Amino acid sequence: MKNNKAPKLINNIKKSLIENVELPNEIVLNLPLITIVGKNKLVVENFKNIVLYSTDIIKINTSSGTLKINGKKLYLKTLNKNKIFIKGIINSAEFI
């Protein structure tokens, strides 16, 4: 017989950390944090990997699904283990 109590206990601990210690959801739950500044800058934190990269479309895997960024002259200004900084003319960003 499988023990299903462990995942519930872990989720309860995470919820408690979010509520009582006031840690941000994106940190505790490893959710992507997406910041858009105007039409020319987009930052994605807590991503998994880059699926597609071109000057018109960038697709990024996150724990919430694939984020698709459409635009023109898109490029990665900064890329490190936890953060992607995209510049260019951003027309849309959506989860697909």
Secondary structure, DSSP 8 states (H G I E B T S, - for coil): ----HHHHHHHHHHHHHHHHS---HHHHS---EEEEETTTEEEEESEEEEEEE-SSEEEEEETTEEEEEEEEEEEEEEE-SSEEEEEEEEEEEEE-
